[in-house]
Amino acid sequence: MRFFSSGKVYDFMRWRALFVGLSLIVTIGSIALLALGKARLGTDFRGGTELEVAFRGHVDVAEIRHAVTSAGFTAPDVIKVDDPKNPDRYLVRVQEVSTIAHETQALVERKLCSGSNLPAAECPPQKQATEVRFSPGGDKITVRFADEPDLDWVRQQVATVPGIHLHPGANNPHIQNARDHKVEIELMSKGDQLIGALQRSLGARAPEHALRSEWIGPRAGAQLRDSAIKSILIEIVFIMAYIAFRFDLRFAPGGIISLIHDATGSLGMLILLGKEIDLTTVAAILTVIGYSVNDTVVIYDRVRENIGKLRGASFRDLINISTSEMLGRTILTTGTVQMSLLAFFIWGTGTLKNFAFALTVGFMFGIYSTIYIALPVTEWLDKVLFSRMGGGSNTGTKGSRGKPNARRATVPA
């Protein structure tokens, strides 16, 4: 399938100064948005609790936010989820997590008579706990006693601790292992508390349960954020090494600069559009980098091939000829990929929809940066650095009989 006539050469490099300037503005602006904290980080990176709920009646964002704040949660985010089957589907996100603070854990241990130097009047030997363990999710406490435990006393002691909410039910706490006198106490997670707050405030319109519940601590979120940045940087370093080994050193900087442009530009566009930045976005950025370097390597390979064929042609002419020859391939490849992504974007929901959108934006940046970032930088390096060293391809060479090679590229003005 041919979209363009064979042998037609387009002067892509004619507008390189304009597009390089535009790319600088986009890159600097994207970095400024990130530095100023304009990115809307997801729960993966900042920590917190996230619920996806489907209400049984019409509600608006203000009602949901009021119900959540009235239960003691701070700065809730309420995001509407596009779902044709349920128009009242929302994401509710709060900064609080279910983990129990160390001070609260110490108070629970004190109330359950665990430790040393216990007052004899409050903690007789038959009521002293030999072991208290807290689940990582903050929704369970496991206690081991020396003697048979008094469940009513355990319930009363734990219920008096500020910040601890027992899960409702007659069988809480309960004996987990009678032989070891082991008791399990179920606590209400932040997700359970959110659902309870919505049910108290909205009544019959409130959801019965959460469709999805996730939480992550702020420390783990920071570690995920740092790991995401490291993964992108490591990928870029190895790609630079591959390009330098696959071609030569003059090609590597252009490829790496274009990859940095793609990553920052895609992030900046997502921030401007108000999209959430989470692990799905990082996966999309890594995919964009891989796609972009593939497109860049294909055109680099054609440039290197034409260096041997068109001896005496300037590097600018080589770029124009090589890009024109690969233009049909680029359009076919990108078109089929974008058609697939469009299907995911239209009929997908939630994470899949966001992933498809991030890829669509990133792939467009990848095609653009190959032509107007990677190749102009390579041309500049060839002109400024390698031509002075006698290795540039823009120096004319002669044929075997001492005459200049007649196959010189011609580019329309």
N, C-alpha and C positions, 0 to 999 in steps of 0.2 A: 504494500500500500504506500503510495507516494503522495505527500501533501504539497511538495515543492518540486519544481523542475530540476532535473539533474544538471549540475554544473553552476547553478545560480549561487552567487556569493553575496552575503549581506554584510554590511559594514557595522557590525556590532560595536566595535571599539570606537566608533565615531562619538558615541554618547557616554563613554566610560567616565569622564570627569564628572558629569552631572550625576550619574547613578552612584559613583563612589561617594560623592558629597552627601547624597540622600541616605546612603547606607551608614555613614558616620553619624548623621543626625539620629537615625533609628537606633543605632547601637548605644550611643551616649544617652539618649532618652530612656532606653530600656534599663540601662545600668542605674540611671538616676531614680527611676521608679522603684527598683529593687532596694537601692540604698536608703531611700526615704520611707521604706516600709509600706508602700502602697499595695504590695501584693496581698491578696486575700488568701492567707495560708489555711489549709484544711486541718482537720484534727490530726492527721498523720504527722504534721510538723510542729504544731503549737500545743498539742495535748488537749484533752477535754473529753466530753461524752457527746455522742451523736445518736439520735434516734430518727428513724424514718417511720412516719405514722400516717395512717389513712383515717380521716375523720368520717363519722357517720352522718354528718350534716354540714351545711355550709358554714364556714368560719373564715375570718380574715386574719391577716398577719398581726394586726394590733391586738386582737383578742387572744391569740396564742401567746404573744409576747407578754401580755399582762398576766395571763395565767401562770407562766413560768416564773416571772419576777416576783409574783406574790408568794411563791413557795420558797423564796430565799435565794434563787439562782441569779447570778449577775451576768450582764451583757449577753443575753441570748441572741443567737442568729437563727432566724426563721426563713427558710428558703422554700419556695413553691416548686414542686416536682411536676413536670409536664407528664400527665398520664390521662389519655382520653377516657379510660374506663373509670377513673376516679379523679374528678376535678379538685377534690379537697385533700390532696396528698402533699405532705410537707416534710422537710428535713428540719429538725430542731437540734441545735447545737449549743452546748454550754461549756464554760471553761472548767467547771468542777468535775472531778473524777472520783471514782468509788474507792480509791486507795485510802487507807486509814493512816492518818498522820502519826508520827512516832510519839508525840505527847498524848494523843488519844489512846494509842496502844498501851502506853505505860499506865494510864488511868484505868483502863479495862483490866489490866493485870492486877492493879491494886485493889479494884473492886472485887475481883475473883480470888483474892487472898493468895496471890502467887508472888514469891520472892522471899526476902529475908526481913527480919526486924518487923514482923507483923504484930499489930496489937491483939492480944489474946482475947479481949472482950468482943472484938468485931470478927476475928478470924480464928475460931476454935479449930483444933487439929482436924476434925472430921469434915470441915468445909474448905480446907486449903487445897488449892489447885497445884498439881505438880508440873503441869506443862500447859502453856497457852500459845496457840499458833493462829496466825492470821493469813487468810488466802490472799494471793497476789492481787486478785480483783476486788478485794475489800468487801465481798459479799458473804463471807463465812468466817466463823471463829470456832476453832476446835480446842476443847479443854479436856484435860485428863486430871482426874481426882484420885486421891489415895483411897478414899472410901466411897460408898455409894452416894451419888450426888443428889442434892435436893433441887429439882428442876425449877420449882417456884422461886426459890431463893436466887438461883442463877438468873432467871428472867428479871427479877426485881433489881438485882445488882447491875446488870448490863443496861437495863432501860434507863437508869439514872445518869448514864455517861452522856455528856453533851456531844452531839454529832453522830451518835449511834442510833440507828432506827431499826428496830426489830421487824422482820417480815411478819405480817399478820398471819395468824393461824394457831389453832389450839395445840398443834404438835410442834411448837417451836418455843424453846429448844427441845431437842429429843436425844435419847440415848443412841449413840452410834455403835458402841461396843460395850455391852454390859459387863463382860469379863474384865476389861481394862478400865471400867468406869469412865468411858470416853463420851463426851457430850459435844454435839454439833449445834451451833447457834447460827441461824440464817438471818442475814441482814438485808435490808432494802438497798439495792444498788442505786446509783444516781438515775439510771434509766427507769427503775421502778418508781422512784420518787417523782420523776417527771410525768410518767403516766398517771400517777395518783393525783398530781397537781392539776393536770388537764381534766381528769374525770370530776374532780371537785368543782372546778370552775365552769366547765362547759356542759356538764351533765350528760344528757343522752347523745349529744353531738360528739362527745369525746371518743377516742379509739378504745377498743377493748384491750388491745395489747400492741406492742411495737412490731412493725414489719421487720425491722432490723435495728440492732443495738450494738454500738461499738464504743470503745473507750481506749484512750492511751494517755499515759502520764507525760507531763511536760519534759522530763528528763529523757525519756525514750523518744519523744518527738524531736528534741534537739539532736539526739544521736542519729535519727533517721535523716534529718535535714543535712547534717554534716556528711553522712554516708552518701547521700544523693549527689552532693556537690563533688565529693571525691570520685564517685563513679564516672561522672561526666568528664572531669579533668583527666582521669586515667585513660578513658577511651580516646580523648583527643591526643594525648601524648603517644599512645601506641599507633594511632592512625598517622600521625606525623612521621613516626619512624618507618611505617610501612611505605608511605609515599616517597620518602627520601631513598629507601632501598629499592623500591619498584622502578622509580624514574631516576631523578638526581636531585641534588639539594635545592636547586632553584625552584622546583615545583612544590616542595613541602610547605614553605611559609604561606603561600597563597591558599593552599588547601586548608591549613589550620585556621587562618584568619577567616575564611569563609565559614568554617564550622562554628567558630565562636560567634560570628555574625548570625548564623542560623539559630543557635541556641538562645542568645540574648534577644534577638528580634522576635522569635516565637514567644518567649516569656513576656516580653514587653507588650505584644499584641494581646495576649491572653489577659494580662493585667488591665490594659485599657478597656477591654470588653467585659471586665468584671468577673472573669472566670476564676474558679478556685484552683489554687496551686497545691497539689498533693502528690502522692506517689504515682498515681496514674499519669499525671503531667510529666513527671520525671521519666517514666517509661516511654512516653510519647517523644520526649526530647532525645532520648537515647536512640530511638528508632529513626527519628529525623536525621540525626547525625550519621547513622549508618546509610540511610538512603542518599543523603547529600554527598557523602564521600564516594559512593558508587557512581553517581552521575558525574562527579568531578573527575574520577579516575578514567571513565570512559572517554571523556573529551581530552584529558591529558594524553591518553594513549594514542588518540588520533593526531594530536599535535606532534607527539614524538615521531609517529610514523611519517607525517608530512615533512618533518625536518629532514629526513633522509631523502624524500622524494623531490621536494621543492628546494633544492640547494640554491642559495642566493636570495631567497625570499626573506623579507623582514619578519620579525616575530609577530608584529601586528597583523600582517597578511596571513601568516600561518594560523593565528587564532581565528580570524574571520573565516578562512576557508574550512578549518576543522569544525568550528561551531556550526557553520552552514551545512556541512556534510552530515552532522549528527542531529540536526534540528528535527527531522522527521522521526527519528528514533526517540528523541526526548519527548515529543508530543504524544506519540503512541504509548510509551511507557507511563508517562504521567497521567494521561487521559484514562487509561484502564485502572490505574491505582485510585484516582480520584472518583471514578464511578463506583468502585467498591466502597470507598469511604462514605460516599454520599448515601448509599443504601443504609449503612450503619448509622449515619447521622439522622436520617429521616425516621427509620423504624426502630432504632435503638433507644434505650432509656438509661438514665443514670450515668454510671461510670463508662459504659460503652459509648454513649453519645458524646461525652466529654473527651474521651480518648480519640474518637474519630475526628472531632473538631480540631483538637490540638495537632493531629497528624496532617489534616488538610492545610492548616495555616503553615506548619513547619515545612511541608513538601514544597509549597509555593516559594517560600524563602530559599529552600535548597536549590531549586532550579535557577532562580534569579542570581543567587550568590556565586554559582559556578561560572556564569557568564560575566558578571560585573564585579566580582570580588576576587575569586581565585585567579582567573586568567589575567586581568589587569595587573595584579600584584606580581604574577609570574613574569609578565612582560617588563614591568619596571625593574625587577631584579636582574633580568637578562640584560637590560640596557645599562643599568647603573653599575652592577657588580661584575657579572660574568663576561660582558663584552670587554671590560678593561683587563680582565685576566686572559683574554684571548680565547675564551671558551663559548662566547655567545653565538647564537645561531643567526644573528642578524648581520654577520660579516660574510661578504660574498665569497664563494669558492669557485674554483675553476674545474673544467672538465679534464679528461685524460689527455686531450690534445692541447691544453693550454688556453682554451677559449672559454669565456664565461658560459655557464649553463643557460640554455635558452628557455628552460621551463621556469620562468619567473612569474609569480602570482600577480594577477591583475585584479584590482578591486574597484568597483564603480564608486565614483565620488558621492 
